[in-house]
Amino acid sequence: MSRQETIEHINPLIRMHHELNHAYRQAINHVSDRDLARRLNEFQRTARADIGKLSETVLSAGGVAYNGIDLKPDGDRFGSEEGALIRNLKDAEEEFHRRLTDELAGDHQIRSRAILSVVQANSRLRLDYLRDIERTIGHRRNSSR
């Protein structure tokens, strides 16, 4: 893959990651469980570092990394009810993870592939956690009926 192609492939992932971080911020601000909010905040810190790694990949290819400055927080785009919020966040994380998986199938240089693999592994950790939380919330809701 050429340097220009690397830029064209990585920048959309950076944008998607910025959008995902907005969703995490919304969840952190709306969930009632402070332990859940703390864990989501930890995930978001790692996600910010991952954006930095992806941005460095674009910069090292001679491009300008997408910086997210044009994104506006979507307010309640993911809802404010905890169950819906976690479900929508999980769905967004699943889509991001799928895009990373698709990207890793491409012909990236070794360094880019390594960074994409790390970002994918971090996404997988978040996704597994969100799936567990979604099941827990669903179980609590069913138990209270």
Buried (B, 14 or more C-beta within 10 A) or exposed (E): BEBEEBBBBBBEBBBBBBBBBBBBBBBBEBBEEEEBBEBBEEBBEBBEEBBEBBBBBBEBBEBEBBEBEEEEEEEEEBBEEBBEBBBBBBBBBBEBBEBBEEBBEEEBBEEBBEBBEBBBEBBBEBBEBBBEBBEEBEEEEEEEE
